[in-house]
Amino acid sequence: MSTTTRTGSNLTGPAGGAATPGRILLLACAVTFLAFLDATVVNVAFADLRRAFPEVTPARLTWVVSGYAVLFAALLAAAGRLADTLGRRTLFLGSALAFTLASLAASAAPTADLLIVTRALQGAAAAGMIPAALGLVLAHTPPGRRAAALGAWGAAGGLAAAVGPSLGGLLVEVWDWRAIFLVNVPLGLAVCWAAARAVPRDVGTVRRLPDPVGTVALALGIGGVVAGLSQGEDWGWTDPVVLGLVGGGALSTATALYRSRRHPAPAIDRDLWRDRFFARANLSALFFGAAMYAWLLTGPSYLIARWNYSVLEAGFGVTPGAVLAMAGAMVVGRRVPARLQWAAVVAGSLLFAANALLLWGWAAVSTSYAQVFLPAGLLGGLGIGVALTALSTAASATLPPERFAAGTGLLMTARQLGGALGVAATAALLTGAGDRWRGVFLMVAVAALGAAAAGWSMRAGARVSRSD
């Protein structure tokens, strides 16, 4: 049975022309770049935001960052299933337009509270864009070219995460914090216009809409856990609000999982985890997300706090890894066969661990950028590109076409949840005693090694898949 038949899609564009997989991939890369750029670009603008809103406490202002991350992580799984049910084009266009409008509202926000609300709306829209975009790529790319397409998609996400600090620093330096949101508007409008013309119409599947109670419980659960972990260091780990968020979030998530056992249209496609290969890929994504997001937060902060770099210098200081992130993603997508993607997960995770271990061992000894930070950053960038692309490629290989977006949503949820854990651990370590930075670098290395171990466990599943 062909992919087209199974997904219920036709390959005819809205204007009647033939759909072009290359155009769909380009649009998917564009929205992926925007979504992951906004996950990191605001970090370097925090000082400018404090000057703009001096009456707002730093703890409350961190929700400009956390609000995006919470909604992004909380809605990914539900958005993936929704894309497969309603149609990926519908969710793609709707989410891209919502993201653009939320960005415009954020750039014009007169108060911190309105800025936080618009950032949360951005995160919710980004959660819809990612699984819909990747689902479109997987559905309309010939099987033999999917790995290469995923390499390009992974390169876009890796580039966004890596250049976020430098681009944010540049925009803040030239203008102010509003520029980092306003720049999304022309790009978002261009994507919406191009997608309306190039992305084929699809009719979704005959599957029912996901369980509304389970979906709300899942969103509240993941949102509560991420919010509690994100704010634990600022508010105190024994603060009743933090305990309530984490405990209530865990209970709500457990409720969603329980309902998904028997519901005919579950909020969480638990049966996807019955495939051990896919389940282990999710576990590796969880560990790698913890390592990667901890590093993305720590790298620029370390250069500013310990080496006295300016915000702009720190941003450019972590940029060289972006080049290797793109190169690594492209090489894995084009050159590594499906049966060896697990090995690429292991290799990328080990490279990322080497980056952290190099800083753990030598950062206190030398302040030479060329001797220590540059080689570490290059190893880390290469590791990001290799590992993330291999995880997406390996996990998608186990999914039936009509569930591409749902599976992608689960994988991305694991990565974002891991990222929240990594950021929370980083915040706790940076306020502890002793050499705080070395403690963070060691934690990053341990998490990356956990991702490598989970990747190694995927090799048996790869053999089973080939035998099928």
N, C-alpha and C positions, 0 to 999 in steps of 0.2 A: 504494500500500500504506500503510496507516495506521501511525502510530507504535506503537500498541499491538501490532499484529501483528509488527512488525519487532523489537520489544524482547522479545517473549515475555511481556509483562506483561498482567495484567488490570487493570481499573479498579475492582475491587471490594475494599473494605477487609477487614481480617481479620474484622470482625464482620458482614460482608455488606452494609454500607452503601456508598454511592457514595464513591469517593475524591474529596477536595477539593484541587485544586491549591494553593489558598491556604494550607491547613494544612501541606501538604508544604513549601511555600516558607518558612513560618514556622519549621518545625522545621529546615530546612536553614540558615536564617539564624542560628538559635540555636546549632547546633553549630559553624558557621563563626565566630561571635563568640567562642565558648569557645576554639577552636583557635588563632585569631590573637591573642586576648587573652593566652594563656599564652606566646606567642612573644615578647611585649614586657613583660609585667607584672613579670617577675622582675628586670629590669634595675635598677629603683629600689630593690629589696630587698637588693642585694648587700652594702651596708654592714652591714645588720642580720644577714645571714647570716655575715659575718666575725666579728661579735661573738658569735654563737651557737656558732660552731665556730672558736675562736681557734687551735686546734692544727693546723688545715688550711691549707696554703699557698694564697695567692690564685690561683695558676695552676690548682691542682686544683679549687678551688671554682668557677672559671669554667665547669666542666663541668655545673654546675646549669643554666646557660643553654645551653651548647653541646650537651649531651647531647640536649636536646629538639630543637634545630635540626638536628642531624646525622641523627637517626632520621626526623624529619619529612621532610627533603629526600630521604633515601635511599630511602624506601619509597613515595613518592607515585606514581611511574610504575607500579610493580608493583601497588599497591592499586587504581589505576584499572582496569587490565585484570582484576583479580580481581573487582571489583564487577560488571563487565559479564558475567563468566563465571558466577560463583556466584549473582548476584542482588544488586541494590543494597540492597534492604531488609535482607537478611541481614547484609551488611557494615556497613550503617549502624547497625543495632541493636547488633551485636557490638562495633563500635568505640566507640560512645557509652558502652556499659556499661563497657568496658575503660578508657576515659578517666576515667570517674567513679571507678572503683575505684583507679586509679593516683593520682588526685588525693587521694583519702582517705589512701592510703598515704604520699604525699608530705607531707601535713599532719602526719602522726604520726611521720615518720622520726626515729629517735633519733640517727643518725649522718649525717655528710656523705656517706659512701659509699652508704648506703641511699637518701638523697635523690637522688643522682645517678642511681642505677638506676631509681627511680620516675619521675624526669623523662624518662629515655630511653623508658620504657614509655608515658608520656604522649605523647611525640612519635610513637611508632609507632602509637598509637591515633588520634591526630589525622590521620596520613597516611591512615588508612582512612576517617575520617569525611568528609573534604573531597570527594574524587572521588565517593564514594557519594552524598553529599548533593546535589551539583550534578548528577550523573547522574539522580537522581530528579526534580529540578526540570525538567530539560530533557525528560525522557521523558514527564512527566505534565502539562506546561503546553502549551496550544495554541500552535502556531507563531506566531500573531499576537501573543501575549502574552509570548513568551519574553524579548524584549529588556527589557520592564518588570520581569519576574521577576529577570533577571540584574542589573538596576539595584538592586533591593532586596537581592539577595544581595551585590553589591559594596559596598553601603552598610554592611552588617553587618560585612564584613571591614575596611573602611576605618575604621569607628567603633572596632572593637576595637583596631586598630593605633594609633589616635590617642589613645584614652582610657586605654590600658594604663598609661602612666607616671603619670597623675593618680590612677587608681583604685588602682594599686599603692602609690603614696605615701600615699594616704589610709588604706588597710588596714594598712600598716606603722605609720603614725602612731598609729592608734587601738588596734591590737592588736600583732601582730608578723608576721614573715614567714610563719608557718603559715596566716594568714588568707587569703593570696592563693591557696592551694591548696584550703583548706576551702570557700571560697565556690563552687567548682565543683560540689561534691557535691549540694546540693539542686537546682541547675539541671540537672545531668546526669541525676539520677533523674527529674526532671519530664519531660525530653526523652525518655528511654527509655520512660516510661509512655505519654506521648502518641503516640510513634512506633509503639508496639506496637498502638495502637488505630486510628491514622489512616493509616499508610503502607500502601499496597496490597501484597499478596503478589506477588512476581514469581518467575519460574523461571529467570532467567538466560538465557543463550544456549546454542546447541549448540557454541560454541567450546570448545576444550580449555583446561585450566588452563595458565597460562604456564610455560614452560621453567624447571624449578627451578634448574638450574645457572646459566642466564643471569640469573634473578631474584636469586639470591644474589650473583653477580658484580656485578650492577648496584648492589645495595644496599651491598655492601662498597666498590665503586668510588666512588660518590657520597659515601658516608659517610667514606671515607678522605680524599678531596679536601676536603670541607667541614671535617673535623676538623683536617687539616693547615693549612688556611688560617685557621681560627679560632684555632689555638694558636700559629701561627708567630711572632707578635710576643712572646708570653710565653716560649716555649721557645727562640727564636732561629731565623732562617730557614735557617741552615746546620746546625741540629741534625739528627743522623741520623734521629731519630724523625719529625720534620717532613718531611724529604725522603722518607723511606720511606712515610709516609702519602700525600703528594701523588703521588709517582711510582707507588707501588703502586696507589693509587686510580685514577689515570689508566689504568694498564695493565689493571686489572680492568674498568673501564668500557669500554675498547676491546674487551676479550674479550666482554663482554655484547653490544656492538654487532655484533661479527663473528658471534657465534652467532645473532643475530637476523636475519641476512641470509637464512638458509636454513631455520631451524627452523620446523616447521609451526605451533607455538604460541609465538612469540617473546616474550621478556620485554619488549622494546621494540617497539612498533608503528611500525617505521621507515617503513612505507609511508604513514603519515599525513603524513610530512614531504615526500612527493612532491608534495603540494599546496603550491605555493609560497606561497600566501596564509597557510596554517597555519604553515608553516616560518618565514615572516617575522614572524608574530605571536609565535612562540616566541622569536625573536631580540630582538624589542622587549621581551618580558617579562623576558628575561635582563638587558638594560641597565636597564630600569626597576626591577627588583628590586635591582640594585646601588645605584642612586641612593636608592631609598626606604629600604632597611634601613640604609644609611650615615647618612641623615638622622635616622631614628628613634633611632639610637644617639647621634648627635652633638647633637641639639637639646637634650634635658634636660641632658646633660653640659656643654654650653657655658654654659647659664644658671647652673649650679652653680659651675663653675670660673672663669668670667670675670666673671659679674655677682653672684656670691655669693648666689644663691638657695638656699633650703632644698630638700630633696628634694620636699616637698609643693608648694612654690611653683613649682618647675621643672615638676612634673607638670601643674599647672593652667596653667602658661604655654604649654604646647604643645597644650592642649586645644581652643582655639577653632577650629583647623583641622578638627577632627572634624565640626563642624556643616556646613562647606562640603564636606567629603568626602562626607557623606551626601547633601547637596543635589546635588552634581555627579553622583554615581552615579545618583540617581533621575532627574535630567533626561536624562542620556545614555540610560538604559534606556527612558524613556517617550517622548522627543521626537526622538532621533536615528535616522533610518532605517538599515537594515542596510547600504545601499550607501555610507553616509558614516561608518561606524564607524572606518575607518582615519583619517579626518580628526579624529575625537575623540581617537584615540590620539596623534596629532601635537599637538593642542591641549593635552591634559593633560600631555604630556611637556614641552612648551615652558613651561607654567605652572610646572611643578616646577623646571625649569631657572632660571626667573626668580626663584623663591624663593631658590635657592642663590646666584645672582648678586647679588641684593640684599644678602644677608648678607656675601658676599665683598667687595662694594664699600663697605658702610657700617658693618658691625659694629665695625670697629676705630675708627671715627670717633665713634659715638654709642652710649651705653648706655641709650637711651630705648626701653623696651619698645613703647610706642605708635608710635614713629616708625620703628623698624626691625624688631623681631622679630615684632610682631603682623601687620603687612601681609605679611611674608615667610611666616609660618605660615599665613595665610589662602590665599595663592597656592599654597603647597605642599599644603594639605589639599584644595583644589579640584582640583589636578592629580592627586592620588592617586585621588580619587573618579571623575574623568572617565576617566583613562587605564586604570585597572584594569578598570572595568566595560566599557569599549569593547573591551579586549583579550579578555575572556571572551566577550563577545557576538560579536565578529567571528570568533574562532577556532571557537566552537561552531557557527556557521552553515555551516562546511565539513564538519562531522562527520555521518556517518550515525547515526541514533538508537541503534543497537545498540553504538556505540562512543563514546557521550558521555563515560562515566566515564574510559575509557582516554585519550581526547584531553585531557580536563581534567587528568588526572594528569601528562601530559607538559608541559602549559602551566605547571602549578604547580611542577613540578620545575625548569623553566627559571627561573622567578621566584625560587625558593628558592636555587638554585645561584648566581644573580646576587647574591642577598642575601649569601651567604657571601663572595663576592669583594669586595663593597662593604664589608662589615665588616672583612675582612682588610686592605684598602687603608686604611681609616680608622685602624685600629690602627697601621699602619706610619707613616702621616702624622703622627699625634699624638705619636709619639716622635722625630720628626725635628727638624731645625733650622729656625730662622726662625719665621714666624707660622704655627703648625701648624693653627690653626682655619681660616684663610683657604685653606690648601691643601686641607683636607677639603671646604670649600664649593665650591671650584673643581672638585674631582674629582666631586662630586655633580652639578654643572652639566654637566660633560662627559658623564657617564653618561646623564643625562636627555636630552641632545641626541642621543646615540646611539640612545636609544629612539625619539625623534622621527624620526630618519632612517630607522630600520627601519619605523616606522609609515608614513612617506611612501612607502616601497617597496611597501607593501601595496595601494596604490591600483590598480595594474595587475591584481592578483589579484581585487580587488573587481569590476572590469569583466568579467573572464573569468567569474566566478561568476554575474553577472547574465545574461550571454549564454547560459549553460547553461540 
